[in-house]
């Protein structure tokens, strides 16, 4: 089954030969814990996000299936969050320390955007109706554009081709966790209320680009007007009011929740909601470098998507969070 935003992140749908989700989840939970020194170092990199009440969601959704409206007041306890997505160098250190093999690496393929392939015709298989995504053998986080590419040329870019299970494995090792969806939106807003972006309501204030999204005519021309074609470094652009980078654009980020409607408006704000206890899809947040208003303007602080937890694409990563 393909997620609600299949144009951005097509689902893998457990094709023949792919293990069921619980196999990957169980493997992620079995990853050994990092040394106390490494865990302390990783935790020290996190930023404290103040607790409080904020309005989650949009006044009116552009995509009703996203279930991101109406706004509802939510009360969040203070927590910790990484100022940026997990980078290639970060994930490589984890893989080296544990020997962990990602889902895409085990399965032998992942989805790569067609313009990032030297000869797209060499990879003719696409998800139904999504010709810009190509099934590329050998694509995974360590070879993000398939055979011949390497994370080593972009160590400060976000790790991509990451499934929800891969993110869980990293968190298990680090002694951290994925943010709850409400925490993620609280952090993304950076202390601002009822704004579309981490910095305000204007996408390019003063003509300046503040995030990494598609520039040009999707899906065949990206002008790179914002300085990037493909992913950008995890600390590109200015941080928001909480000191967090790229909370919109660049890569979709997995969070901990199963997909369901955001909390409904209530006289008493929902406290630290964490979504349903079971489900089929997991939530992704923030949009990516492939988002464009011609087909997918899910690059706002309230934007959300969902996907099969074992789906991996070249525009999906994650960041970590922790308890105080």
C-alpha positions in Angstrom: 0.0 0.0 0.0 1.3 3.4 -0.9 1.3 6.2 1.6 -0.8 9.4 1.4 2.0 11.3 -0.3 3.2 8.6 -2.7 4.4 11.2 -5.2 7.0 12.3 -2.6 7.8 8.9 -1.0 6.4 5.8 -2.8 5.7 2.8 -0.6 7.4 -0.5 -1.1 4.3 -2.4 -0.3 6.1 -5.5 0.9 6.8 -6.9 -2.6 7.7 -10.6 -3.1 11.0 -11.4 -1.4 10.7 -8.5 1.2 10.5 -9.6 4.8 7.4 -8.5 6.8 7.8 -5.4 8.9 8.1 -7.2 12.2 11.3 -8.8 11.0 13.0 -5.5 10.4 11.5 -4.0 13.6 12.8 -6.8 15.7 16.3 -6.5 14.1 16.3 -2.8 14.9 15.4 -3.5 18.6 18.2 -6.1 18.8 20.9 -3.6 17.9 23.5 -3.3 20.7 23.6 -0.2 22.8 26.5 2.2 22.1 29.1 2.7 24.8 28.3 5.2 27.5 30.8 7.6 26.1 29.2 7.6 22.6 25.7 7.9 24.1 26.8 10.8 26.3 28.3 12.5 23.3 25.2 12.1 21.2 22.9 13.3 24.0 25.1 16.3 24.5 24.4 17.4 20.9 20.6 17.7 21.6 18.8 20.9 22.1 16.2 21.4 24.9 12.8 22.3 23.5 10.7 24.2 26.1 7.3 22.7 27.1 4.1 24.6 26.7 0.8 24.8 24.9 0.7 25.4 21.1 -1.7 25.1 18.3 -1.0 22.0 16.2 -2.1 21.6 12.6 -3.5 24.0 9.9 -6.6 26.1 9.9 -7.6 24.5 6.6 -5.8 21.6 4.9 -4.7 21.7 1.3 -4.8 17.9 1.3 -7.8 16.6 3.3 -6.3 13.1 3.3 -3.4 14.4 5.4 -5.8 14.9 8.4 -3.9 18.0 9.6 -6.8 20.3 10.3 -8.4 21.9 12.1 -5.9 23.4 14.6 -6.0 22.0 18.1 -4.3 23.1 21.3 -1.7 20.6 22.5 0.4 20.7 25.7 3.9 19.4 25.4 6.4 18.6 28.2 10.0 19.8 27.7 12.1 17.4 25.7 15.4 17.1 23.8 15.8 17.2 20.0 18.6 17.1 17.6 19.3 20.4 15.9 19.6 18.6 12.6 18.8 15.4 10.8 21.1 12.4 11.2 23.9 12.9 8.7 25.6 10.4 6.5 28.7 10.6 8.8 26.5 10.0 11.8 24.8 7.0 10.3 28.1 5.6 9.0 29.5 5.8 12.6 26.5 3.8 13.8 26.8 1.2 11.0 30.5 0.8 11.7 30.0 0.4 15.4 27.2 -2.2 15.2 27.5 -3.8 11.8 23.9 -2.9 11.1 22.7 -3.4 7.5 19.8 -1.2 6.5 16.6 -2.5 5.0 17.4 -1.2 1.5 20.9 -2.7 1.6 19.4 -6.1 2.6 16.7 -6.0 0.0 19.2 -4.8 -2.7 17.3 -1.8 -4.0 15.6 1.5 -3.2 13.9 4.4 -5.1 16.1 7.1 -6.6 14.8 10.3 -8.3 15.3 10.0 -12.1 17.4 13.2 -12.5 20.0 11.8 -10.2 20.7 8.9 -12.5 23.3 9.1 -15.3 21.1 7.0 -17.5 17.6 6.8 -16.2 16.6 4.5 -19.0 18.9 1.8 -17.4 16.4 1.7 -14.5 13.0 1.5 -16.2 10.9 0.2 -13.3 8.8 2.9 -11.5 5.9 2.8 -9.0 2.5 3.1 -10.8 2.0 6.6 -12.0 5.3 7.9 -10.6 7.8 7.8 -13.5 10.2 10.2 -11.7 11.0 7.5 -9.2 13.1 4.6 -10.4 13.8 1.3 -8.7 17.6 1.2 -8.5 19.5 -2.0 -7.6 22.3 -1.2 -5.1 20.8 2.1 -3.9 20.9 2.6 -0.1 22.2 5.2 2.3 25.8 4.4 1.5 25.2 4.7 -2.2 22.4 7.3 -2.3 22.2 7.6 -6.1 22.9 3.9 -6.8 26.1 2.1 -7.9 29.1 4.4 -8.3 27.8 7.0 -5.7 29.0 7.2 -2.1 28.0 9.0 1.1 31.6 9.9 1.5 31.3 12.7 -1.0 28.5 14.3 1.1 29.2 13.3 4.7 27.3 16.4 6.1 24.2 15.7 4.1 21.3 13.8 5.7 21.3 10.0 5.5 18.6 9.0 3.1 17.0 5.7 1.9 16.2 5.3 5.6 13.2 3.3 6.7 11.4 3.8 9.9 13.0 0.5 11.1 16.4 1.8 10.3 15.7 5.0 12.3 14.6 2.8 15.2 17.8 0.9 15.0 19.9 4.1 15.2 17.8 5.3 18.2 18.2 1.9 19.9 22.0 2.2 19.6 22.1 5.8 20.7 19.8 5.4 23.7 17.5 8.0 22.2 14.2 7.9 20.4 12.2 9.4 17.5 10.2 12.5 18.4 6.4 12.1 18.8 4.6 13.9 16.0 3.3 16.7 18.3 6.8 17.2 19.7 8.1 17.5 16.2 5.7 20.2 15.2 6.2 22.1 18.5 10.0 22.0 17.7 9.5 23.0 14.0 7.5 26.1 14.9 10.4 27.4 16.9 8.1 29.3 19.3 6.0 31.0 16.6 2.2 30.6 16.5 0.0 30.1 13.5 2.8 30.5 11.0 3.4 28.4 7.9 7.1 28.2 8.2 9.7 28.1 11.0 10.5 31.8 10.3 7.0 33.3 9.5 4.4 33.2 6.8 6.4 34.2 3.7 8.2 31.4 1.9 11.0 33.6 0.6 11.1 36.7 2.8 13.0 39.5 1.0 13.5 37.1 -1.9 15.8 34.9 0.2 15.5 31.2 0.3 15.1 29.7 3.8 14.8 26.0 2.9 15.6 23.4 0.3 12.6 22.7 -2.0 12.2 22.2 -5.7 13.0 25.2 -7.8 11.8 25.1 -11.4 9.3 22.9 -13.3 8.7 19.6 -11.5 9.8 16.9 -12.3 12.2 17.6 -15.1 13.9 20.9 -14.3 15.4 22.0 -11.0 17.2 25.3 -11.4 18.9 25.1 -8.0 18.0 28.7 -7.3 18.2 28.0 -3.5 21.8 26.8 -3.9 21.0 23.0 -4.0 19.9 20.3 -6.4 19.2 17.3 -4.3 19.9 17.3 -0.6 21.6 20.1 1.3 23.9 19.8 4.3 22.1 19.2 7.5 23.0 22.7 8.8 22.1 24.6 5.6 20.1 27.7 6.0 19.4 29.6 9.2 18.0 27.7 12.2 14.6 28.5 13.7 13.9 30.1 17.0 14.8 26.9 18.9 18.1 26.5 17.0 16.9 23.7 14.8 17.9 23.4 11.1 15.8 22.3 8.1 12.6 21.6 9.9 10.9 22.1 6.5 12.3 20.9 3.2 15.5 18.9 2.5 14.3 15.5 3.6 11.1 14.0 5.0 11.7 12.9 8.6 10.2 9.9 10.3 8.6 10.4 13.7 7.4 7.8 16.2 3.7 7.9 15.6 1.4 5.7 13.6 -0.6 7.7 11.1 -4.0 9.0 12.3 -5.8 12.4 12.5 -4.1 15.0 14.7 -5.8 15.7 18.0 -9.2 17.2 17.8 -10.0 20.6 19.3 -11.0 20.4 22.9 -11.5 22.7 25.9 -8.6 20.8 27.6 -5.4 20.6 25.5 -4.2 17.1 24.7 -1.1 16.4 26.8 1.9 14.8 25.1 -0.2 12.9 22.5 1.6 10.0 20.8 -1.0 8.8 18.3 -2.6 5.4 18.1 -1.0 2.3 19.6 -1.1 0.4 16.3 -1.6 1.0 12.6 -0.2 0.3 9.1 1.7 3.5 8.2 4.1 5.7 10.1 4.1 9.5 10.0 6.7 11.5 8.1 7.1 15.3 8.6 8.5 18.4 7.0 8.6 17.9 3.3 11.7 17.5 1.1 13.8 18.9 -1.6 11.3 17.5 -4.1 8.3 19.4 -2.8 6.9 22.0 -5.2 3.6 23.9 -5.2 2.7 22.4 -8.6 2.0 19.0 -7.0 3.1 18.8 -3.4 3.5 21.9 -1.3 3.9 19.9 1.9 6.8 22.0 3.1 5.0 23.8 6.0 5.5 23.3 9.8 2.1 21.5 9.9 2.7 19.4 6.8 2.6 15.6 7.3 2.7 12.5 5.2 2.7 8.7 5.9 4.3 5.7 4.5 4.9 2.0 4.9 7.6 1.8 7.7 9.8 -0.3 5.5 9.8 2.2 2.5 13.0 3.9 1.6 13.6 6.7 -0.9 16.3 9.2 -1.7 14.4 12.0 0.1 13.6 10.4 3.4 15.7 10.6 6.6 15.2 11.3 10.3 16.4 13.1 13.4 16.5 12.0 17.0 14.9 13.1 20.2 15.2 12.3 23.9 13.6 12.7 27.3 14.9 15.2 29.8 
